[in-house]
Amino acid sequence: MGAEQIWAYAVEKGYDKECGVSGKTPWRTLQAQMYVNIRDKPDSKFIQVSSRPPMFGLKGIAYGQSNPVSEKESVRFKERDLHPLLVAYLDGEQRFKGHTKTICHENSTKSKKNSEKWMHPDLVSVHFPFEDLDGETVELARNYGQSNIALYSFEMKISITGSNVREYFFQAVSNSSWANEGYLVALEYSEEALDQLSRLCPSFGIGAIRLNVSDVHQSEIVIPARETEFVDFGIVNNLLEINRDFRSFIKSINDSMKTQRIIRSDYDKVLSDDELEEYILQKRIGGGS
């Protein structure tokens, strides 16, 4: 658990009244105390299992092992490991019914270090009109210049706190300006982060989704996105020029609209519930609510 999670649990159980920690950000004080305890006490009951973000566990039972786990030995799941969870949620959620594709930043031709994280999102998704409408209706809409395709952009994070919420939020804003709807997605949101997002999201139209590890299909839109009617094709053109994953995403949409048929292999695989459960255990994904 991170320091904020530990503090939230302590408050829930009433332990906060016993530890003598106060101030506006008591979890930071708690985190500093954890560092000192681990560093200075050979018999400390705690270990640090991750540095980015800082995560702590108990010796002897961390990750279900009988021996203490050092940071180098521990395995911490990555943001991209969460993609299959979101893919499954978007596929089954009536609000989206989306076909989703991971956009690998390493496949971008832009060479400037870290510039790609401000250029395109982690995942993109599309909903096709012919999944809801009769073929004749789709053809009529096309003749009237209305495609009714819905394009979505998603920026994935593991944990969003008061210290990183603004950076992550404006990254989502930067990466979703081309889409009909853009979302920031995470397993965990601190209360401070949600408070800031409740003010930021309506101003920029970005939504927020919380993934639920226990039941992916019970993930929730904690803040809805504002739908933009028009897609910025200038940005779309720039994105497909610099990233081959995004280019194949656009090509697949065009092919499907011509044939009225979706090639599911063009998108990330949608795992079954059993496959998801096994995957989550394999990747040791935890958190969320």
N, C-alpha and C positions, 0 to 999 in steps of 0.2 A: 504494500500500500504506500501511496505517497503521503507526505506530511498532512496535506489538507484532508485526505481521506481518514487518516488516523484521528485528526482533530474532530472531524465531523462525527466519527464513531464515539469518541470520548464524550462529546456534547450530548449525543443521543443517550448514552448510558449514565450521564451525570458525573463522569470521572473528571471533567474539566475543572470542577470545583475543588478537586483534591491536589491538583498539580502545580498551582501557583503561577500559572502562565496567563498573561493578560495582554491588553493592547489591541489595536485594530487588526493585526495579522498574527494572532497567536501561533498559527501553524508554522510560521517562519522561525519563531523562537523555539518551538518544538523540534523543528528540523535541525537547527543548530545544536540543540541539546543531544539529539540522536547522533550527529556527527562526532561530538566530543565523547560521548559514551562509548561509541564503537572504537574510536581512536585510542582512548586512554585506559580502557578497562579490558584486560585480556579475558575476563570472565563475563563480558557483556552478553546479554541474552539476544542482542540484535546483530544483524548483518545488513550491509547495503548491497542490494541485488541488481541495482541499475543506477547509472549516473545521469542519463538523459532519457526520460525525466528521473529525478532522484526517487528511488523506491526502496523500501525497507522490509525486512522479513525477520522471522525468528530462527535462531540457530536450531538445527536439528529437524525442523519440520518444514522449512522453506522448500517449495516445489515437491513436497511429499517425500523428501530424501532424509535418510537417517544421519548423514554427515553434513557439517556446515558447508554452505555453498559460497564460494568467493565470487566476486563480480565477474572475473574472467571466465569462471566456469558456468555462470548462469546464462540462460537463454531468454532473452526478452523479445517478445513479438514486435514486429515492425508495423508501421502504418499500412503498408501494402498488404500485410497479412489480413487486414480488416476488409479488404475489397470484396471477397466472396460473401461476406455478411451483408454488405450493402446491396450487392447484386441480387441476392435472394430476396431481400426486403423490397427492392424496387420492382422486381418481377411479379411479386404477389400482391403488392399494394395497389388497390384500385385507383388511388390518386395518381399513380404514375403508369403502371403496367409498362415499365420501361425495359428496353433492350440496352444493356450497359457494356461499356468497353473501358478497360484501363488504358490510360495514356502514359506511357513510360517516358519520364523526363530524360532518361539517358538516350532515348532515340531522337532527341531534338538535335538539329544541326547547329543550334545557337551555341557558340563556344564559350561565351563569357560565364565564369563560374557562378553558379546559383541563380543565374538570370532566368532559367526556365521555370523556377517555382513562382515567378511573378508573371508568367506568360500563358500557361495553360493549366487546367485543373488536373486532379488525379484521376477522375472518372468522368465520362460523358455518357449520356443516355438519350434514347429517342423513343417516342411513342408515335405509332403510325395511325393515320385516320382510318385505314381500311380494316383495322382490328375492331372498330366500333360501327362503321358505316357500310351500307351496301355499296358494291362496286360502282353502280350508276351514280350514286350520291357523291362518291369520291371524284368521279370523272366530272360531274357538274361543278363541284367546288374548284377543281383544277381549271376548268374553262372560265370560271369567274375570277381566276387569279388567286384562289385561296387554297393553300396546301393542307392546312390543319395539322401539319407535323409539329410536334412539341419537342424541343431540344432542352436538355437539362445539363447543368454543370455541377460537379461535386468536389469540394476540397476536403480531404480526409485528414483527421487528427486523432491521436489517442486520447489525450487529456487537455482540456482547455481551462485555464485558470485566469485569475486576475492579472497575472504577470505576462501572459502571452496572448490574451484574447484579442487585443487590438491588432497585433501583427498578423495573427491568423485570420482575423475578420477581413482586413484590407487585402490580404492575399486572395481570399475568396472573391472579394469585389473585383480585383484586378483580373482574375482568371475566368470570371463568368459574365463579363460585359457583353459577350457575343450571343448568349443563350436566352431562351424564353424565361427560364427560371434558374437561379443559382443558389446553392446550399453549402453551408458549413456543416460537416458531419464529424461526430466524436463519440467515443464510448462514455466519456465523463465530462461534465461541466460543473465547475464550482459555482456556488451561489453568487459570488462576485462576478464571475464571467457571465452568467445568465442575466444578472442585473445590467451589466454594460450592454450586452447584446439586445436586451429589450428596448434600449434606446437607439442603438446603432442600426439594427436590422430594418426598422420601418423607414429610416432615412435613406437607405441605399437599396432597399428591396430584397436583401439577402435573407434566406431562411436558415433555420438550424434544425438538424436532425440528431436525435440521440439513439445510438444503436443499443439494442438489448441482447446481451450475450445469451442469457437464459432462454430467450425465445425471440429469434431474429424478427419474426413476423409481428411481434409486439413492440418493435422499435417505433419511435414517435417523432412527429414534427413538432418540436417544442415552440418554434416560431415559424409561421408560414412565410413563404417567399411571395413577392409581388410579381405577378406575371407580366412580362413585356411582350407586346404583340408582335414587334418587328425584330428580326434577327439582324445583327450587324455583320453583313456579308464581307465587309472590308477586313474585319478581324478574323472571320472564318478563313478567308483567303490567306491571310498571313500565317495562321496556325497550320493549315495544311501544307504550306510551303516549308515550314521548319520542322514538322514532326510527322513521320510516316504513319504512326498509329492514328493520328487525327485524320490524315488523308484517307486511310482505309475506312475509317468510320463514316466520313462524308460519302465516299464512293459506294459503300454498302447501302446507305440511305437512298442514294440516287437509283441504284440497281433495284432496290425493293419497290420503290415508287413506280418504276417502269413495269415491273413484272407482277406487282401486287403480291409478292411472296417474300417472306423473311428468311434469310440464310442465317440460322442461329449460330453456326460455327464462326461467323464474323464477329461475334460478341463473346464476352466472358461467359464461361459455363455457369449455369444456374445449378447449384448443388441441391440435392434432395435434403430433407430434414435429417435423415440418418447420416448422410455424407457431411452435413454441416456439423453435427454433433461430434463426429469423429475428427473432423478438421480442427474444430475449436480445441479439443483435447490435445491433438497433436501439436498445435502451435502454442499451447498453454495460454490461450487468450482468456483474460479475466477482466472484471470491471463492468461498468454499466449498471443499469437498473432494470 
